[in-house]
Amino acid sequence: MADEPASWATWTTKNVWAGPGGVRTVEGAQLNGDLSVHTTWTGTEAILTVQYTDAQDWFTLQGSPIEVADEQAARGWHQHAVEAVRGGNGGALT
């Protein structure tokens, strides 16, 4: 079934420096500094997470998950999350 679209995908961007104010997470943490941004698209939603680069623990970005119907839109949300982290000020996904 090579013509069928993917039903899931992931993207990771490492070494994203968080802007002043860092990013907020669902778990209540506020992260600053050198972060990695990871997105998992499940086929129906994008789950956006961050971690200190090369650490073990991942944290869910405030505003995630986001309902996303297709892979291209999910990839767009990943890039939006990277820019939100760079922008700092809590890195809200809006």
N, C-alpha and C positions, 0 to 999 in steps of 0.2 A: 504494500500500500504506500508506495513512495510519493504519491500525489496528495495524500492526506496531510493537512496542516498539523504542526506540532500541538500537543495538548498541554505542554508545559515548557518552561525555559527558565534559565537563570543567567544573571550577569553579576560580575563583581568588579568594582573599581577600587584599587588600592591607593594608599598614600594621598588621600584627599585631606588637605589641611582645613580644619574647621575655622570659620571666621569668628570674630569676637562674639562671645555669648554662646558659642558651641551649638549643640543640638540637644533637644529633649527627647526622651524615650518614653514609651508606654509604661515601662517598669519604674519610672521615676528618676532615672539617672540623667545627668546632664554631662555630655561628653565633649571634650575639647581636644585640640591637638591633631595628631596624625591618625586619621580614621580610614577604614575601608567601608564601602557601601555595597550591600548585596541585595539583589532583588530576585525573588522567586515568583514566577507567574504560574499559577495553578490551572489556567484555562478559564478561570472566572474572576480571579482577583490577583493583585500584585501585593506581595508581602515584602516590605522594605525594612531592612535591618542595617545596623552599623556596629562596628567593633573598633577598638583600638587596633591598628594594623598589626597583624600577626599574633593577636591575643586569641584566647579560646572562646570567650563569651561574646555572644551576639545579643544586641538589644533592638527591639522593635521601634522604629521611628514613630514619633507622635503623628497621628493621622493615618497610620497604616493599620490594617490592609485597606486597599482601594479596589473597588469593583472595576475590573478591566476585562473587556470581552475578547480582545485580540492581542497577539504577541507584539505587534508594532506599537500599539498604545502602551503596553506594559514596558517596552524598551524606552519609550518616551518618559514614562514615570521614573524609570531608573535614572535617566539623565537629569530629570528635574530634581530628584533627591540629591544627586551629586552637587548640583548647583546650590541647592538649599543648604547643604552642609558647608560649602565654601562661603556662602553668604552669612552664616552664623545667625545671631539673634534668635536662637532656639531652633533654627532649621525646620520651621513648620512646613508641612506638605499641604499646600492649598491649591 
